[in-house]
Structures are given as structure tokens and as C-alpha cells.
Amino acid sequence: MRFYLNENEFIDTDFPLDLSIGIAENQTLSAWYVPPPKMEIVRENGFLGSVQQGGDVNFRSIWFNPHGHGTHTESCGHITEEVLSVNKVLKTFFFRALLISIVPEEQANGDRVIFIPTLPDEKSIEALIIRTLPNSSIKKAVNYADTNPPFLALEGIKVLNEKNIKHLLLDLPSVDKEKDGGELAFHHAFWEVPHKNRIDRTITELIFVDESIIDGEYILELQMAAFENDASPSRPVLYKIVQNK
């Protein structure tokens, strides 16, 4: 189905580009030292939640951590005293977005740092999507604990503020260094915590951008489960912007 953005541009919703990594039982993708997700068949008072085992329906309880087990979207409630629900602060779901690919720069201390480049002046965008290079499907199965993954240089905040970027997405477990003594400098600067607590901004981590998706401008649909929590499992979807001829 075509949706027109203006008289010159449209998107076709029949061709979505899914950036999410799902959550599965006993998966190997993990961050922040959490054990794998669990999905257990409910067995209560004679009820059996497994068709395979003779029950009428499949009915399982699921244990997982949104930050450590797959694609998720965070609000500033991730670092504020009050656990502000991302489901309460994210009220619109379609945004003009720019996808860029960046090779992290190796530092003398072994860190790999992502420097956000100056963004094109002519682009009026609300969301920035960062794909790190090299890129492969192995990102869907990494245990990131104690690996010191790449992280964003704090100088990138200036670039984001200049373009008024409200939604930041990347294919890593965090915008900040894995072990930084709890400073979380990029999180604090992006959300302006504790001075402003920018509830209009979100961070989405652990996405995966397939090699077939080229850098450029898209429409982002930021789908999210309605968890009343600082973070929720999410499904970012891109749509190509087509010029109307």
C-alpha cells in the first residue's frame, strides 16, 4: 500500500525493512551478563499449555531482560530516579530517518570509538540509525559480556543536537562504554539528565541492519511492545522513500 508523504514522495508498506532482533529461548545473543531467556509451559490445576503434549493451546510464561536479550527502545527513565515508562513517553511512531554506516576508530587503549560525522544540512530528519562496520549476521548471536564493544564518542552529542535528533538507533548493546564506572556519559548528555530529562528522545539498541539496506534516508516506523518500563522490546522498521514521477 502506498502512503504519500507529500506530492513528490511516497512509501510502500508492502516492502518493510525490519531492523529488529527477536527474543528466543536459549539464544546466544546476550548483553550485561543476563542468562538466556526462558519460555516455560504453564502447568496449573490440570491445565497444560502445550498442544504437542496434549493441551488445547500453547501457553507459556516468558522470562527475559529487554536491555540484554534483543532489540529494545529506552526512555530517559533508564537513568532517572523515577522509572519513566517508555510506553508513556513515545506517542508517535513514524519518523524521517537517516541510516549511516561507520567504522569505529581503534584507540591506543584498545577501545573502539564511533565518531558521528557531520550530517547533511539539507536533510530534515528526526532519527539517526548507525550501522557499525564490519557488519555481518553474527551480530545476532554475540554474547557481549566482557567484550568491550564499540561505543559512541561524547562529541557526537553536538551533531545530534544541531540536527535535533530525537531518536537514536544503533547495532550495539549500548551507546556508552561497557565498563565506565557507571558514568553513562552519552546517555546522560543525550537525555540531558538530570537537568531537563528529555522525554521526547529515545535510544534503541541491539538492532541489526542487513547488508542489503543501503545508507540513506528512510521513513522509520518504531514499533514497540506496550511494557510500562524504562525499556521495551521493539521492532524498528524502515520504508524506502520513493520519488513520485
C-alpha positions as CSV (number, residue, x, y, z in Angstrom):
1,M,0.0,0.0,0.0
2,R,1.3,3.4,-0.9
3,F,1.3,6.3,1.6
4,Y,2.2,9.7,0.2
5,L,4.5,11.9,2.3
6,N,3.9,14.9,0.0
7,E,3.1,15.3,-3.7
8,N,6.6,14.2,-4.6
9,E,7.4,11.3,-2.2
10,F,5.7,8.1,-1.0
11,I,6.4,4.9,0.8
12,D,5.2,1.4,0.0
13,T,4.2,-0.5,3.2
14,D,4.3,-3.8,1.3
15,F,8.1,-3.7,1.4
16,P,9.2,-3.2,5.0
17,L,12.9,-3.5,6.1
18,D,12.9,-5.0,9.6
19,L,15.9,-3.9,11.8
20,S,14.9,-6.0,14.9
21,I,16.5,-9.0,16.5
22,G,13.9,-11.2,18.1
23,I,14.0,-12.9,21.5
24,A,14.2,-16.7,21.5
25,E,14.6,-19.3,24.2
26,N,18.2,-20.3,24.9
27,Q,19.5,-17.8,22.3
28,T,23.2,-16.9,22.3
29,L,22.7,-13.1,21.8
30,S,23.2,-11.5,25.2
31,A,24.5,-8.5,27.0
32,W,25.0,-7.3,30.6
33,Y,25.6,-10.8,32.0
34,V,22.0,-11.9,32.0
35,P,21.2,-15.6,31.4
36,P,19.4,-16.7,28.3
37,P,15.6,-16.1,28.0
38,K,13.3,-18.8,29.3
39,M,9.9,-19.9,27.9
40,E,8.1,-22.3,30.2
41,I,4.9,-24.3,29.6
42,V,2.3,-23.4,32.1
43,R,1.0,-26.4,34.1
44,E,-1.5,-25.3,36.7
45,N,-4.6,-27.1,38.2
46,G,-4.8,-29.6,35.5
47,F,-4.1,-27.1,32.7
48,L,-1.4,-27.9,30.2
49,G,-0.1,-25.1,27.9
50,S,1.3,-27.3,25.2
51,V,-0.6,-28.7,22.2
52,Q,2.3,-31.0,21.5
53,Q,2.0,-32.5,24.9
54,G,-1.8,-32.9,24.7
55,G,-3.0,-29.4,25.8
56,D,-5.6,-27.4,23.9
57,V,-3.4,-24.3,23.4
58,N,0.3,-23.2,23.6
59,F,0.5,-21.1,26.8
60,R,4.0,-20.2,28.0
61,S,5.4,-17.9,30.6
62,I,8.5,-15.9,29.4
63,W,11.4,-14.5,31.4
64,F,13.7,-12.1,29.6
65,N,15.5,-8.8,30.0
66,P,14.7,-6.1,27.5
67,H,18.2,-4.5,27.7
68,G,20.1,-7.7,27.4
69,H,18.1,-10.0,25.1
70,G,17.3,-8.2,21.8
71,T,16.3,-5.0,20.1
72,H,14.8,-2.6,22.6
73,T,13.9,1.1,22.9
74,E,14.7,3.1,26.1
75,S,13.4,6.3,27.6
76,C,15.3,8.6,29.9
77,G,13.7,6.6,32.7
78,H,16.6,4.2,32.1
79,I,18.8,6.6,34.2
80,T,16.4,8.7,36.2
81,E,15.3,8.1,39.8
82,E,11.7,7.6,38.7
83,V,11.4,4.7,36.3
84,L,9.7,6.6,33.5
85,S,7.8,4.3,31.1
86,V,9.0,4.4,27.5
87,N,5.4,3.4,26.6
88,K,4.2,6.6,28.2
89,V,6.7,8.9,26.5
90,L,6.7,7.6,23.0
91,K,3.5,8.8,21.5
92,T,4.2,8.9,17.7
93,F,5.8,6.2,15.7
94,F,6.8,7.3,12.2
95,F,9.9,9.5,11.7
96,R,12.1,10.6,8.8
97,A,15.4,8.8,9.4
98,L,18.9,8.7,8.1
99,L,20.9,5.5,8.0
100,I,24.7,5.8,8.1
101,S,27.5,3.2,8.3
102,I,30.6,4.0,10.5
103,V,33.8,2.1,11.1
104,P,34.8,2.5,14.8
105,E,38.2,4.0,15.4
106,E,40.7,2.0,17.3
107,Q,42.2,3.8,20.3
108,A,45.6,3.3,21.9
109,N,43.9,1.8,25.0
110,G,42.1,-0.8,22.9
111,D,38.7,1.0,22.9
112,R,36.8,1.2,19.6
113,V,35.0,4.5,19.4
114,I,32.3,5.7,17.0
115,F,32.6,9.3,15.9
116,I,29.3,10.6,14.5
117,P,30.1,12.7,11.3
118,T,28.5,16.0,10.4
119,L,25.1,15.2,8.9
120,P,23.9,16.7,5.6
121,D,22.4,20.1,6.0
122,E,19.6,19.5,3.6
123,K,18.3,16.5,5.5
124,S,15.4,17.2,7.8
125,I,15.5,14.1,10.0
126,E,14.2,13.1,13.4
127,A,16.0,9.7,13.7
128,L,19.6,8.6,13.1
129,I,20.4,4.9,12.6
130,I,24.0,3.8,13.0
131,R,25.3,0.6,11.4
132,T,28.8,-0.3,12.5
133,L,31.3,-1.9,10.2
134,P,32.3,-4.6,9.6
135,N,28.8,-5.9,9.5
136,S,27.5,-9.5,9.5
137,S,24.7,-11.7,10.8
138,I,27.0,-12.8,13.7
139,K,25.7,-9.7,15.5
140,K,22.5,-11.6,16.0
141,A,24.3,-14.2,18.1
142,V,27.0,-12.4,20.1
143,N,27.4,-12.6,23.9
144,Y,28.7,-9.1,24.5
145,A,29.6,-9.6,28.2
146,D,33.2,-8.6,28.9
147,T,33.9,-7.8,25.2
148,N,34.2,-4.0,25.4
149,P,32.1,-3.3,22.3
150,P,32.4,-0.1,20.4
151,F,30.7,2.9,21.8
152,L,29.8,6.5,20.8
153,A,32.2,9.4,21.3
154,L,30.6,12.1,23.5
155,E,31.4,14.7,20.9
156,G,28.6,13.2,18.8
157,I,26.0,14.9,21.1
158,K,26.8,18.2,19.4
159,V,25.9,16.8,16.0
160,L,22.7,15.2,17.3
161,N,21.7,18.5,19.0
162,E,22.4,20.5,15.9
163,K,20.0,18.4,13.8
164,N,17.6,18.0,16.8
165,I,17.7,14.2,16.5
166,K,15.1,12.7,18.8
167,H,15.6,9.0,18.2
168,L,18.9,7.3,18.0
169,L,19.3,3.7,16.9
170,L,22.5,1.5,16.8
171,D,23.5,-2.1,16.4
172,L,25.4,-2.4,19.7
173,P,24.3,-3.1,23.3
174,S,24.9,0.5,24.4
175,V,25.8,4.0,23.3
176,D,28.3,4.0,26.2
177,K,31.3,2.0,27.1
178,E,30.6,-1.3,28.7
179,K,32.5,-0.5,31.9
180,D,32.7,3.2,32.6
181,G,32.2,3.2,36.4
182,G,28.5,3.9,36.0
183,E,29.1,7.3,34.3
184,L,26.9,6.6,31.2
185,A,28.0,9.9,29.8
186,F,26.4,9.6,26.4
187,H,23.0,8.5,27.9
188,H,23.1,11.5,30.3
189,A,24.1,14.0,27.6
190,F,21.5,12.8,25.1
191,W,18.7,12.9,27.5
192,E,20.0,15.9,29.4
193,V,19.6,14.2,32.7
194,P,19.2,15.4,35.4
195,H,18.6,19.0,34.2
196,K,15.8,18.5,31.6
197,N,15.0,14.8,31.3
198,R,14.2,14.8,27.6
199,I,11.2,12.5,27.5
200,D,10.8,13.3,23.8
201,R,14.0,11.3,23.0
202,T,14.6,7.6,22.7
203,I,17.6,5.3,22.3
204,T,17.2,1.9,20.5
205,E,20.0,-0.6,20.9
206,L,20.8,-4.1,19.5
207,I,19.3,-3.5,16.1
208,F,20.6,-5.4,13.0
209,V,20.8,-3.6,9.6
210,D,21.2,-6.1,6.8
211,E,23.9,-5.5,4.2
212,S,21.3,-5.2,1.5
213,I,19.9,-2.0,3.1
214,I,21.9,0.9,1.7
215,D,22.8,4.1,3.6
216,G,20.4,7.0,3.0
217,E,17.1,8.5,4.0
218,Y,14.0,6.4,5.0
219,I,10.8,6.5,6.9
220,L,11.2,4.8,10.3
221,E,8.3,3.1,12.0
222,L,9.3,2.5,15.6
223,Q,7.1,-0.4,16.8
224,M,7.3,-1.2,20.5
225,A,5.6,-3.6,22.9
226,A,3.5,-1.8,25.5
227,F,5.6,-2.5,28.5
228,E,5.3,0.0,31.4
229,N,9.1,0.0,31.9
230,D,12.1,2.2,31.2
231,A,12.7,0.0,28.1
232,S,10.6,-2.3,26.0
233,P,11.3,-4.8,23.2
234,S,10.9,-3.0,19.9
235,R,10.7,-3.5,16.2
236,P,12.2,-0.7,14.1
237,V,11.0,-1.0,10.5
238,L,12.3,1.1,7.6
239,Y,10.5,2.1,4.4
240,K,12.2,3.3,1.3
241,I,11.2,6.8,0.2
242,V,10.2,6.7,-3.4
243,Q,10.1,9.7,-5.7
244,N,6.7,10.2,-7.3
245,K,7.3,10.5,-11.1
